[in-house]
Amino acid sequence: MLDLEIVPERSLGCDAWEFVLGMHFSQSVAIIQSQVGTIRGVQVLYSDQNPLSVDLVINMPQDGIRLIFDPVAQRLKVIEIYNMKLVKLRYR
């Protein structure tokens, strides 16, 4: 279970890494790659037919987290925690 700190309307992370609204898709991928043993079962979701009109999504179903990116700018626009049983949150 991930133990994360959430800053409402800004970020989600811990001492080692942080997903921040506005960060680039490639930065998020680099964080996930550096946390191979910690963050598991990552899915990248996109549209083959409309890649520039449908959001780019990094889904982490084993951790209950979804990162949603703008399809054109590829900037993080939504951090969604959809399964509170899989993650421990602290608020700052």
C-alpha positions as CSV (number, residue, x, y, z in Angstrom):
1,M,0.0,0.0,0.0
2,L,1.4,3.4,-1.0
3,D,1.7,6.0,1.8
4,L,1.3,9.3,0.1
5,E,0.9,13.0,0.9
6,I,-1.8,15.0,-1.0
7,V,-1.8,18.7,-1.5
8,P,-5.3,19.6,-2.7
9,E,-5.4,21.2,-6.2
10,R,-1.6,20.7,-6.5
11,S,0.1,17.3,-6.0
12,L,0.3,13.7,-4.8
13,G,3.5,12.1,-3.7
14,C,6.0,11.1,-1.0
15,D,9.5,12.0,0.0
16,A,11.0,10.2,-3.0
17,W,8.7,11.5,-5.8
18,E,5.7,13.7,-6.6
19,F,3.1,14.0,-9.3
20,V,2.3,17.7,-9.7
21,L,-0.5,19.2,-11.8
22,G,1.0,20.7,-15.0
23,M,3.9,18.3,-15.1
24,H,4.8,16.7,-18.5
25,F,3.8,13.1,-19.3
26,S,7.4,12.1,-19.7
27,Q,8.2,13.3,-16.2
28,S,5.4,11.1,-14.8
29,V,6.7,8.1,-16.8
30,A,10.2,8.7,-15.4
31,I,8.9,8.7,-11.9
32,I,7.0,5.4,-12.5
33,Q,10.0,3.8,-14.0
34,S,12.1,4.8,-11.0
35,Q,9.6,3.2,-8.7
36,V,9.3,-0.2,-10.3
37,G,9.0,-2.2,-7.1
38,T,6.7,0.3,-5.4
39,I,4.2,1.3,-8.2
40,R,2.9,-1.8,-9.9
41,G,0.6,-2.7,-12.8
42,V,0.7,0.5,-14.8
43,Q,-1.5,1.0,-17.9
44,V,-1.1,3.8,-20.5
45,L,-4.5,4.5,-22.2
46,Y,-4.9,6.5,-25.3
47,S,-7.0,6.7,-28.5
48,D,-5.6,5.3,-31.7
49,Q,-8.3,7.0,-33.8
50,N,-8.3,10.4,-32.1
51,P,-4.9,10.8,-30.2
52,L,-5.2,14.6,-30.1
53,S,-8.8,14.8,-28.9
54,V,-9.0,12.1,-26.2
55,D,-7.1,12.4,-22.9
56,L,-3.9,10.4,-22.3
57,V,-4.2,8.4,-19.1
58,I,-1.8,6.6,-16.8
59,N,-3.9,4.1,-14.8
60,M,-2.4,2.4,-11.7
61,P,-5.2,-0.1,-10.8
62,Q,-3.2,-1.8,-8.1
63,D,-2.8,1.5,-6.3
64,G,-6.2,3.1,-7.1
65,I,-4.7,6.1,-8.9
66,R,-5.3,7.6,-12.3
67,L,-3.3,10.4,-13.9
68,I,-5.1,12.3,-16.7
69,F,-3.1,14.3,-19.2
70,D,-4.1,16.9,-21.9
71,P,-3.8,15.1,-25.2
72,V,-2.0,18.0,-27.0
73,A,0.2,19.6,-24.4
74,Q,0.7,16.3,-22.5
75,R,0.5,18.1,-19.2
76,L,-1.1,16.5,-16.1
77,K,-4.5,18.0,-15.6
78,V,-6.2,15.6,-13.1
79,I,-5.0,13.4,-10.3
80,E,-7.7,10.9,-9.4
81,I,-7.7,8.5,-6.5
82,Y,-10.5,6.1,-7.2
83,N,-9.9,3.4,-4.7
84,M,-9.2,4.6,-1.2
85,K,-8.6,1.1,0.1
86,L,-5.4,0.8,-1.9
87,V,-3.6,4.0,-0.8
88,K,-3.0,5.7,2.5
89,L,-3.3,9.5,2.3
90,R,-2.0,12.3,4.4
91,Y,-3.1,15.9,3.8
92,R,-0.7,18.9,3.8
